[in-house]
Amino acid sequence: MPFVLARVKKCREFRLASKAAGTRKFADIPSLFCQIAQPTTDYIIVPSVSSENRKYIPMGFLSSEIIASNLVFTIPNATLYHFGILTSSIHMAWVRAVCGRLKSDYRYSKDIVYNNFPWPQATNEQQLQIEKLAQAVLDARAKDPDSSLADLYDPLTMPPDLLKAHRALDNAVMKLYGFGGKMTEVEVVAGLMEMYRKLTGGETSR
């Protein structure tokens, strides 16, 4: 298969020319991946960059058989509960407050956004409720199989059923955090920052 052999040869040449010793040593096996980051469990994908116009970053909840590209972050060993919290308005408020930007679009990161995000304390019953509502979001997406996530989460074309499912999830996550339903996003962020200070041993505001 000349085409495949040519690609393998180019891979070997690329690795040999690398400044990184760790990459050069894999030139001896150019037909194999040198780093495999694909999760072996169900996982959440988070696009590294997402439009600032979206109310929600269009995250995915996928099985290990679906290969993630280098344009997304992956969260392995994920459950519908994790997906529900991360795709909620609570997490989006955190994203808008702390994430970096590419021009003006959201630039997600594991170190600044995900690792510092304060998770709520939830009972098994509460987790099951969030999982049920998170599944409702996925079910609403599935009603439009020919639409991409970019289409589904465009603020001008977001299907009413999907928006309704997200709002139900948002209300449940707000209650889980102990936040009132009429809190503004500024107040939500303040509450999350207070949780973060307590979790990290910092001084709480008075």
DRENDOTI-810547 format. One record per atom (N, C-alpha, C, O): atom name; y, x, z. Coordinates in pm, whole numbers, plus 50000, padded with zeros to 5 digits. Example, Ala and Ser with C-alpha at 12.3 -4.5 7.8 and 13.67 -1.06 7.14 Angstrom:
<pts>
   a     yy     xx     zz
   N  49431  51319  50780
  CA  49550  51230  50780
   C  49670  51320  50780
   O  49668  51424  50846
   N  49775  51285  50708
  CA  49894  51367  50714
   C  50003  51290  50787
   O  50114  51341  50804
</pts>
This chain:
<pts>
   a     yy     xx     zz
   N  49881  50085  50000
  CA  50000  50000  50000
   C  50125  50090  50000
   O  50179  50122  50106
   N  50170  50129  49881
  CA  50281  50224  49869
   C  50407  50182  49943
   O  50474  50265  50004
   N  50438  50052  49939
  CA  50560  50004  50005
   C  50553  50029  50156
   O  50649  50077  50216
   N  50438  49996  50216
  CA  50420  50016  50360
   C  50424  50164  50395
   O  50486  50204  50493
   N  50357  50246  50313
  CA  50356  50390  50339
   C  50497  50449  50331
   O  50532  50539  50407
   N  50577  50397  50239
  CA  50714  50447  50227
   C  50795  50413  50351
   O  50874  50494  50399
   N  50774  50292  50405
  CA  50845  50253  50527
   C  50802  50339  50647
   O  50885  50379  50728
   N  50672  50366  50656
  CA  50620  50449  50765
   C  50678  50591  50754
   O  50712  50652  50855
   N  50688  50641  50632
  CA  50746  50775  50612
   C  50891  50778  50656
   O  50935  50874  50720
   N  50966  50675  50621
  CA  51107  50668  50662
   C  51120  50660  50814
   O  51213  50717  50872
   N  51028  50589  50878
  CA  51030  50580  51024
   C  51007  50717  51085
   O  51074  50755  51181
   N  50911  50793  51029
  CA  50884  50928  51080
   C  51006  51017  51064
   O  51041  51091  51156
   N  51071  51011  50947
  CA  51189  51093  50923
   C  51304  51056  51017
   O  51377  51142  51066
   N  51318  50926  51042
  CA  51423  50879  51132
   C  51400  50932  51274
   O  51493  50977  51340
   N  51276  50926  51319
  CA  51245  50973  51455
   C  51262  51124  51467
   O  51311  51172  51569
   N  51221  51197  51366
  CA  51237  51343  51369
   C  51383  51384  51375
   O  51416  51486  51434
   N  51470  51306  51314
  CA  51612  51340  51308
   C  51689  51295  51431
   O  51808  51324  51444
   N  51622  51226  51523
  CA  51691  51175  51641
   C  51731  51287  51736
   O  51662  51389  51748
   N  51844  51268  51803
  CA  51889  51364  51904
   C  51810  51349  52034
   O  51810  51440  52118
   N  51744  51235  52050
  CA  51670  51208  52174
   C  51528  51264  52164
   O  51453  51229  52073
   N  51492  51350  52260
  CA  51358  51410  52259
   C  51250  51303  52271
   O  51143  51315  52212
   N  51280  51198  52348
  CA  51183  51091  52366
   C  51152  51018  52237
   O  51041  50970  52217
   N  51252  51011  52147
  CA  51229  50946  52017
   C  51155  51041  51923
   O  51067  50998  51849
   N  51191  51169  51925
  CA  51128  51266  51835
   C  50977  51278  51858
   O  50902  51300  51764
   N  50934  51264  51983
  CA  50791  51280  52010
   C  50707  51168  51948
   O  50587  51185  51927
   N  50772  51054  51918
  CA  50699  50943  51857
   C  50691  50956  51705
   O  50637  50868  51638
   N  50746  51065  51650
  CA  50734  51087  51506
   C  50590  51108  51464
   O  50555  51088  51348
   N  50505  51149  51558
  CA  50363  51171  51527
   C  50286  51040  51508
   O  50176  51040  51454
   N  50345  50929  51553
  CA  50279  50798  51536
   C  50379  50700  51473
   O  50415  50599  51533
   N  50423  50731  51351
  CA  50530  50651  51290
   C  50491  50507  51255
   O  50578  50425  51227
   N  50363  50478  51256
  CA  50321  50341  51223
   C  50317  50250  51344
   O  50286  50131  51332
   N  50350  50303  51463
  CA  50345  50225  51586
   C  50484  50213  51647
   O  50567  50302  51633
   N  50507  50101  51716
  CA  50630  50087  51792
   C  50630  50189  51904
   O  50527  50212  51968
   N  50745  50252  51929
  CA  50752  50346  52041
   C  50793  50276  52169
   O  50766  50327  52278
   N  50858  50163  52158
  CA  50896  50086  52275
   C  50867  49939  52248
   O  50914  49882  52150
   N  50790  49878  52335
  CA  50758  49736  52320
   C  50824  49660  52435
   O  50784  49672  52551
   N  50926  49582  52401
  CA  51000  49508  52503
   C  50967  49360  52501
   O  51024  49283  52577
   N  50875  49320  52414
  CA  50841  49179  52402
   C  50771  49129  52528
   O  50671  49188  52569
   N  50820  49022  52591
  CA  50753  48968  52711
   C  50612  48919  52680
   O  50584  48876  52568
   N  50527  48926  52778
  CA  50389  48877  52764
   C  50372  48741  52829
   O  50261  48689  52837
   N  50483  48682  52875
  CA  50483  48551  52941
   C  50588  48463  52874
   O  50661  48509  52786
   N  50596  48337  52916
  CA  50708  48254  52873
   C  50838  48323  52914
   O  50844  48387  53019
   N  50940  48311  52831
  CA  51065  48381  52862
   C  51185  48303  52812
   O  51175  48215  52726
   N  51299  48337  52868
  CA  51426  48280  52826
   C  51497  48382  52737
   O  51499  48501  52768
   N  51554  48335  52626
  CA  51637  48423  52545
   C  51783  48383  52565
   O  51817  48265  52571
   N  51867  48486  52576
  CA  52011  48464  52590
   C  52080  48546  52482
   O  52067  48668  52482
   N  52153  48483  52391
  CA  52223  48560  52289
   C  52323  48656  52353
   O  52394  48619  52447
   N  52328  48777  52301
  CA  52418  48876  52361
   C  52565  48839  52338
   O  52651  48875  52418
   N  52592  48768  52229
  CA  52728  48722  52200
   C  52721  48575  52160
   O  52633  48536  52083
   N  52812  48494  52212
  CA  52813  48352  52180
   C  52956  48303  52171
   O  53044  48353  52241
   N  52980  48206  52085
  CA  53115  48155  52061
   C  53178  48098  52188
   O  53112  48030  52266
   N  53304  48128  52207
  CA  53379  48076  52322
   C  53403  47926  52311
   O  53440  47862  52409
   N  53384  47871  52192
  CA  53408  47728  52172
   C  53296  47641  52226
   O  53314  47520  52241
   N  53181  47700  52256
  CA  53067  47623  52304
   C  53079  47593  52453
   O  53119  47678  52533
   N  53042  47471  52488
  CA  53040  47433  52630
   C  52924  47502  52700
   O  52933  47534  52819
   N  52814  47526  52627
  CA  52696  47592  52682
   C  52651  47703  52586
   O  52652  47685  52464
   N  52612  47817  52641
  CA  52547  47918  52559
   C  52410  47865  52520
   O  52333  47824  52607
   N  52375  47863  52390
  CA  52246  47807  52348
   C  52129  47899  52378
   O  52086  47977  52293
   N  52079  47890  52499
  CA  51964  47971  52540
   C  51835  47904  52492
   O  51831  47784  52466
   N  51730  47984  52482
  CA  51600  47930  52441
   C  51496  47952  52548
   O  51506  48046  52627
   N  51396  47865  52551
  CA  51282  47880  52643
   C  51159  47891  52554
   O  51116  47792  52495
   N  51102  48012  52545
  CA  51003  48042  52442
   C  50873  48095  52501
   O  50869  48143  52614
   N  50766  48085  52421
  CA  50638  48144  52459
   C  50632  48287  52408
   O  50711  48326  52322
   N  50541  48365  52461
  CA  50533  48508  52428
   C  50495  48532  52282
   O  50515  48642  52231
   N  50442  48430  52213
  CA  50403  48448  52073
   C  50524  48459  51980
   O  50511  48507  51868
   N  50641  48414  52028
  CA  50763  48420  51946
   C  50834  48551  51976
   O  50872  48578  52090
   N  50853  48633  51872
  CA  50910  48766  51889
   C  51063  48758  51900
   O  51129  48698  51816
   N  51116  48819  52003
  CA  51261  48822  52024
   C  51323  48937  51945
   O  51264  49045  51935
   N  51440  48913  51890
  CA  51509  49019  51816
   C  51591  49105  51911
   O  51596  49080  52031
   N  51656  49206  51855
  CA  51739  49294  51938
   C  51878  49236  51963
   O  51962  49301  52024
   N  51901  49112  51917
  CA  52031  49049  51935
   C  52035  48957  52056
   O  52135  48889  52080
   N  51926  48954  52132
  CA  51919  48866  52249
   C  51870  48943  52370
   O  51805  49047  52358
   N  51901  48891  52488
  CA  51841  48937  52611
   C  51720  48850  52639
   O  51719  48732  52605
   N  51619  48907  52701
  CA  51501  48829  52737
   C  51482  48831  52888
   O  51501  48934  52953
   N  51444  48716  52942
  CA  51417  48702  53085
   C  51270  48661  53099
   O  51238  48544  53082
   N  51181  48756  53128
  CA  51037  48725  53134
   C  50999  48651  53262
   O  51079  48639  53355
   N  50874  48603  53263
  CA  50821  48530  53380
   C  50910  48412  53417
   O  50924  48379  53535
   N  50969  48350  53317
  CA  51064  48241  53341
   C  50993  48107  53351
   O  50886  48086  53293
   N  51054  48017  53425
  CA  51007  47880  53436
   C  51117  47786  53388
   O  51230  47828  53363
   N  51082  47660  53375
  CA  51184  47561  53338
   C  51295  47552  53442
   O  51409  47519  53410
   N  51261  47582  53569
  CA  51363  47582  53673
   C  51469  47688  53643
   O  51589  47660  53650
   N  51426  47809  53609
  CA  51521  47915  53576
   C  51604  47876  53455
   O  51726  47896  53452
   N  51538  47820  53355
  CA  51609  47777  53234
   C  51714  47671  53269
   O  51826  47676  53219
   N  51677  47577  53356
  CA  51770  47471  53393
   C  51894  47522  53463
   O  52004  47476  53435
   N  51877  47617  53553
  CA  51994  47673  53624
   C  52082  47752  53528
   O  52205  47738  53530
   N  52020  47834  53443
  CA  52098  47921  53355
   C  52168  47847  53243
   O  52270  47894  53191
   N  52116  47731  53204
  CA  52179  47656  53096
   C  52270  47546  53149
   O  52310  47456  53075
   N  52303  47554  53276
  CA  52388  47453  53339
   C  52536  47493  53334
   O  52570  47607  53303
   N  52622  47396  53363
  CA  52766  47422  53366
   C  52803  47518  53480
   O  52904  47587  53472
   N  52720  47521  53585
  CA  52745  47614  53697
   C  52737  47758  53648
   O  52826  47839  53673
   N  52629  47788  53577
  CA  52615  47925  53525
   C  52720  47955  53421
   O  52770  48067  53413
   N  52756  47855  53340
  CA  52859  47877  53239
   C  52994  47906  53303
   O  53073  47984  53249
   N  53022  47844  53417
  CA  53147  47873  53488
   C  53149  48020  53531
   O  53251  48088  53521
   N  53034  48067  53579
  CA  53019  48208  53618
   C  53038  48299  53497
   O  53107  48401  53504
   N  52975  48263  53385
  CA  52987  48342  53263
   C  53133  48356  53223
   O  53180  48466  53197
   N  53204  48245  53217
  CA  53343  48249  53173
   C  53430  48333  53267
   O  53530  48391  53225
   N  53391  48338  53394
  CA  53473  48412  53492
   C  53448  48561  53488
   O  53541  48639  53509
   N  53323  48605  53463
  CA  53291  48747  53482
   C  53244  48820  53358
   O  53240  48943  53359
   N  53207  48749  53250
  CA  53147  48818  53137
   C  53251  48897  53059
   O  53371  48871  53067
   N  53201  48995  52982
  CA  53287  49066  52890
   C  53315  48980  52768
   O  53264  48869  52756
   N  53394  49032  52678
  CA  53429  48958  52558
   C  53418  49047  52434
   O  53448  49166  52439
   N  53374  48986  52325
  CA  53379  49049  52194
   C  53483  48970  52117
   O  53457  48857  52075
   N  53601  49030  52097
  CA  53720  48954  52059
   C  53742  48851  52169
   O  53782  48888  52280
   N  53717  48724  52143
  CA  53732  48625  52250
   C  53600  48555  52283
   O  53597  48468  52369
   N  53491  48593  52215
  CA  53362  48529  52238
   C  53293  48586  52362
   O  53320  48699  52404
   N  53203  48505  52421
  CA  53130  48549  52539
   C  53038  48665  52504
   O  52965  48660  52405
   N  53041  48768  52586
  CA  52950  48882  52569
   C  52866  48892  52696
   O  52910  48948  52797
   N  52747  48839  52689
  CA  52660  48832  52806
   C  52610  48972  52841
   O  52602  49060  52755
   N  52577  48992  52968
  CA  52519  49120  53009
   C  52430  49098  53130
   O  52453  49008  53211
   N  52328  49181  53142
  CA  52237  49170  53256
   C  52300  49226  53383
   O  52277  49172  53492
   N  52378  49332  53372
  CA  52431  49398  53491
   C  52548  49323  53554
   O  52556  49311  53676
   N  52638  49271  53471
  CA  52757  49205  53525
   C  52734  49056  53547
   O  52772  49002  53651
   N  52673  48990  53450
  CA  52660  48845  53456
   C  52533  48803  53530
   O  52539  48737  53633
   N  52418  48841  53476
  CA  52291  48788  53528
   C  52256  48843  53666
   O  52222  48767  53757
   N  52262  48974  53682
  CA  52218  49033  53809
   C  52306  48995  53927
   O  52261  48998  54042
   N  52430  48958  53902
  CA  52521  48923  54011
   C  52531  48773  54034
   O  52598  48729  54128
   N  52466  48694  53951
  CA  52476  48549  53963
   C  52406  48500  54090
   O  52288  48530  54110
   N  52476  48426  54175
  CA  52415  48377  54299
   C  52329  48252  54275
   O  52380  48148  54232
   N  52200  48263  54301
  CA  52109  48151  54282
   C  52108  48063  54406
   O  52129  48112  54517
   N  52084  47934  54389
  CA  52081  47843  54504
   C  51948  47850  54577
   O  51849  47898  54523
   N  51947  47803  54700
  CA  51823  47785  54774
   C  51769  47647  54739
   O  51837  47546  54757
   N  51646  47642  54688
  CA  51591  47514  54642
   C  51451  47493  54697
   O  51370  47585  54701
   N  51423  47371  54740
  CA  51289  47335  54784
   C  51201  47315  54660
   O  51251  47309  54548
   N  51071  47304  54681
  CA  50980  47279  54570
   C  51015  47148  54499
   O  51010  47139  54376
   N  51050  47048  54577
  CA  51086  46918  54520
   C  51212  46929  54434
   O  51220  46870  54326
   N  51310  47005  54481
  CA  51433  47023  54406
   C  51408  47102  54278
   O  51467  47073  54174
   N  51323  47201  54286
  CA  51289  47279  54167
   C  51221  47192  54063
   O  51249  47205  53943
   N  51133  47104  54106
  CA  51064  47014  54014
   C  51163  46920  53946
   O  51148  46889  53828
   N  51264  46875  54021
  CA  51365  46788  53962
   C  51443  46861  53853
   O  51467  46806  53746
   N  51481  46986  53881
  CA  51555  47065  53782
   C  51466  47091  53660
   O  51514  47086  53546
   N  51339  47119  53683
  CA  51247  47142  53571
   C  51237  47019  53481
   O  51235  47031  53359
   N  51231  46902  53542
  CA  51221  46778  53466
   C  51345  46758  53380
   O  51335  46719  53263
   N  51462  46785  53435
  CA  51586  46769  53361
   C  51603  46877  53254
   O  51659  46852  53148
   N  51553  46998  53283
  CA  51557  47105  53184
   C  51467  47070  53066
   O  51502  47097  52951
   N  51351  47011  53094
  CA  51261  46969  52986
   C  51327  46860  52902
   O  51306  46853  52781
   N  51406  46776  52965
  CA  51477  46671  52891
   C  51576  46732  52792
   O  51597  46677  52683
   N  51636  46844  52829
  CA  51726  46915  52736
   C  51647  46965  52616
   O  51690  46948  52502
   N  51531  47026  52641
  CA  51447  47075  52531
   C  51398  46960  52444
   O  51391  46973  52322
   N  51364  46848  52507
  CA  51318  46731  52431
   C  51429  46677  52342
   O  51404  46636  52228
   N  51552  46677  52393
  CA  51665  46630  52313
   C  51689  46722  52194
   O  51723  46675  52085
   N  51671  46851  52214
  CA  51685  46945  52102
   C  51578  46917  51996
   O  51606  46922  51876
   N  51457  46887  52041
  CA  51345  46869  51949
   C  51362  46748  51859
   O  51293  46736  51757
   N  51452  46658  51893
  CA  51476  46540  51809
   C  51545  46577  51678
   O  51547  46498  51584
   N  51600  46697  51672
  CA  51667  46745  51550
   C  51604  46876  51506
   O  51668  46981  51514
   N  51479  46871  51459
  CA  51406  46995  51426
   C  51466  47075  51312
   O  51440  47195  51300
   N  51547  47010  51228
  CA  51606  47082  51114
   C  51741  47144  51149
   O  51803  47209  51064
   N  51785  47125  51270
  CA  51914  47181  51312
   C  51892  47310  51392
   O  51801  47318  51475
   N  51976  47409  51368
  CA  51971  47533  51445
   C  52039  47512  51579
   O  52110  47413  51599
   N  52019  47606  51671
  CA  52089  47597  51799
   C  52240  47606  51779
   O  52317  47546  51854
   N  52282  47680  51676
  CA  52425  47689  51646
   C  52480  47550  51609
   O  52591  47514  51648
   N  52400  47474  51533
  CA  52442  47338  51497
   C  52443  47247  51618
   O  52538  47171  51640
   N  52335  47255  51697
  CA  52320  47164  51810
   C  52427  47185  51916
   O  52466  47092  51985
   N  52476  47310  51928
  CA  52573  47340  52033
   C  52715  47358  51981
   O  52803  47405  52053
   N  52736  47321  51856
  CA  52872  47314  51804
   C  52941  47196  51873
   O  52889  47085  51869
   N  53056  47218  51935
  CA  53121  47108  52009
   C  53155  46987  51922
   O  53174  46878  51974
   N  53162  47006  51791
  CA  53195  46895  51701
   C  53072  46819  51654
   O  53082  46705  51609
   N  52954  46882  51664
  CA  52833  46818  51610
   C  52721  46806  51713
   O  52609  46771  51677
   N  52749  46833  51839
  CA  52645  46826  51942
   C  52593  46683  51954
   O  52671  46591  51979
   N  52461  46662  51936
  CA  52406  46526  51942
   C  52431  46460  52078
   O  52422  46526  52181
   N  52463  46331  52078
  CA  52491  46260  52204
   C  52376  46269  52304
   O  52399  46281  52424
   N  52251  46262  52256
  CA  52136  46270  52347
   C  52129  46405  52416
   O  52095  46413  52534
   N  52162  46511  52343
  CA  52160  46646  52402
   C  52271  46661  52504
   O  52250  46719  52611
   N  52389  46611  52472
  CA  52501  46618  52566
   C  52470  46539  52692
   O  52502  46583  52803
   N  52408  46422  52676
  CA  52370  46340  52791
   C  52269  46412  52879
   O  52280  46408  53001
   N  52171  46478  52817
  CA  52069  46552  52894
   C  52132  46667  52970
   O  52095  46693  53085
   N  52228  46734  52908
  CA  52295  46846  52976
   C  52378  46795  53094
   O  52383  46858  53199
   N  52443  46682  53076
  CA  52526  46630  53184
   C  52441  46588  53304
   O  52481  46608  53419
   N  52324  46531  53278
  CA  52234  46496  53387
   C  52187  46621  53460
   O  52178  46622  53583
   N  52157  46725  53385
  CA  52117  46852  53445
   C  52232  46912  53525
   O  52212  46961  53636
   N  52351  46908  53469
  CA  52469  46962  53539
   C  52490  46894  53675
   O  52516  46961  53775
   N  52477  46762  53677
  CA  52498  46688  53802
   C  52397  46729  53908
   O  52432  46744  54025
   N  52271  46748  53866
  CA  52167  46787  53961
   C  52189  46929  54013
   O  52168  46956  54132
   N  52231  47019  53926
  CA  52255  47158  53968
   C  52377  47164  54060
   O  52377  47240  54156
   N  52478  47085  54032
  CA  52596  47080  54120
   C  52554  47039  54261
   O  52597  47100  54359
   N  52470  46936  54271
  CA  52423  46889  54401
   C  52338  46996  54469
   O  52346  47013  54591
   N  52259  47067  54391
  CA  52173  47171  54446
   C  52257  47281  54513
   O  52218  47335  54616
   N  52370  47312  54453
  CA  52460  47413  54509
   C  52545  47357  54623
   O  52614  47432  54692
   N  52541  47225  54642
  CA  52624  47164  54745
   C  52767  47146  54701
   O  52857  47132  54785
   N  52790  47145  54570
  CA  52925  47127  54517
   C  52950  46980  54488
   O  52860  46909  54442
   N  53070  46934  54514
  CA  53105  46797  54484
   C  53117  46773  54334
   O  53155  46864  54259
   N  53084  46654  54290
  CA  53084  46622  54148
   C  53221  46630  54083
   O  53230  46641  53961
   N  53328  46623  54163
  CA  53463  46624  54107
   C  53530  46761  54118
   O  53649  46774  54091
   N  53453  46862  54156
  CA  53509  46997  54166
   C  53551  47048  54029
   O  53481  47027  53930
   N  53665  47116  54022
  CA  53708  47178  53898
   C  53629  47308  53877
   O  53563  47356  53969
   N  53638  47362  53757
  CA  53567  47488  53731
   C  53622  47600  53818
   O  53547  47687  53861
   N  53751  47600  53842
  CA  53811  47701  53929
   C  53750  47693  54069
   O  53721  47796  54130
   N  53731  47573  54119
  CA  53672  47555  54252
   C  53525  47595  54252
   O  53475  47650  54350
   N  53454  47567  54142
  CA  53314  47608  54131
   C  53303  47760  54135
   O  53218  47814  54206
   N  53387  47828  54060
  CA  53385  47974  54058
   C  53417  48030  54196
   O  53355  48127  54239
   N  53513  47969  54264
  CA  53547  48013  54400
   C  53427  47997  54492
   O  53400  48085  54575
   N  53354  47886  54478
  CA  53235  47865  54559
   C  53126  47967  54529
   O  53059  48016  54620
   N  53108  47999  54401
  CA  53009  48099  54363
   C  53048  48237  54414
   O  52962  48314  54459
   N  53176  48269  54409
  CA  53222  48399  54460
   C  53200  48408  54610
   O  53168  48515  54662
   N  53218  48297  54679
  CA  53193  48295  54824
   C  53045  48322  54852
   O  53010  48397  54943
   N  52958  48259  54773
  CA  52815  48284  54787
   C  52782  48430  54759
   O  52702  48491  54829
   N  52845  48486  54655
  CA  52822  48625  54620
   C  52863  48719  54733
   O  52791  48814  54765
   N  52978  48692  54795
  CA  53023  48777  54906
   C  52925  48772  55022
   O  52899  48874  55086
   N  52872  48654  55050
  CA  52776  48642  55161
   C  52646  48714  55129
   O  52587  48780  55215
   N  52601  48702  55004
  CA  52476  48765  54964
   C  52486  48917  54964
   O  52387  48986  54988
   N  52604  48969  54937
  CA  52622  49113  54930
   C  52676  49173  55060
   O  52700  49293  55069
   N  52694  49086  55162
  CA  52740  49136  55291
   C  52889  49158  55298
   O  52937  49222  55391
   N  52964  49106  55201
  CA  53108  49122  55202
   C  53172  49023  55297
   O  53106  48934  55350
   N  53302  49038  55317
  CA  53376  48948  55404
   C  53397  48815  55332
   O  53426  48813  55212
   N  53383  48708  55404
  CA  53409  48577  55347
   C  53555  48542  55362
   O  53622  48589  55455
   N  53606  48461  55270
  CA  53747  48422  55279
   C  53765  48321  55390
   O  53672  48250  55427
   N  53884  48314  55443
  CA  53917  48221  55551
   C  54009  48113  55498
   O  54049  48023  55573
</pts>
